[in-house]
Amino acid sequence: MREKTIYTLGILGTIILVWNFYRIFLVIPIDALQGNIFRIIFIHVPAAFTAFCFYGVAVVGSIAFLYRKNFWWDSLAVSAVEVGTMFTLVNLATGSIWGRVEWGIWWAWDARMTSQLMCFLLYLGYLLMRPAIAEPQQRGVMSAVLAIFAAADIPIVFMAIRLHNVRTQHPGPVLETGTLAGIYWPPLLTDWLVFLLLGTAMMLVRLHQESNRREIDSLRRELHAI
Amino acid sequence: MSAVDITNLHFLFFGYSAAWIIMIGFVLLLVQRGRRIDRELTRLKSLVEDKEK
């Protein structure tokens, strides 16, 4: 059942992706101001949305673990964080390339970009910290606390371009202000859906690996006891 | 097509390539780790069985 779900999500995501690529590259007209590079928005923005969704799952998993002390929730949190971190890296890389064309620089230490980099580093720290703690209960509790703490950065990323007293190199909000033309919305949302499908498939694979890892830990303990 | 348009296209290609390299790299990492975990699990199971005999 699990494998079937993973394959279904993966295949469905890929089919929708190919169809969406057709729309992005062959149907949508070139942007009058930015030219072809504007099409990078269809990866850059959905990658950030997807990352935040998975960080949300990680927060839910972390809170549930702290409350119930069931390791399945800890596995869910770490799986979601790993996928979310990967999508954050996609967002940062595509943003940097876009910035190189539009601003002539690869990186600007402005509020939006720095807070997003902080988000990436916080969750990378979460992933690097886990193997350093041998005791599973302690590892779960510390990871859960860090995942919740790191999520506090997400509203900062969101608000970085919305606060009036913060100047950023990054453009202001375009999605909710009506600045983004209606024709761009369907491919943008479709790519978000694709990333969610593919990301969920990856998270399920990772979740299974975590359950196998727990079995390895218990077998090791059993071996020591014999 | 102007030189600016060509540069634009180059960077668009780099952007999409970077995204898919990161995603495919992550999937490969998952597959590799999955195989390592499966191998370790099989090894430990047979070790436990041997010890119990």
Interface residues (C-beta under 8 A of the other chain):
Chain A: Q34 G35 N36 I37 R39 I40 I43 H44 A47 V83 M86 L89 V90 A93 T94 I97 W98 R100 V101 L198 M202 V205 R206 H208 Q209 N212 R213 E215 I216 L219 R220 E222 L223 I226
Chain B: V4 D5 T7 N8 L9 F11 L12 F14 G15 Y16 A18 A19 I22 M23 F26 V27 L30 R33 G34 I37 D38 E40 L41 L44 K45 L47 V48 K51 E52
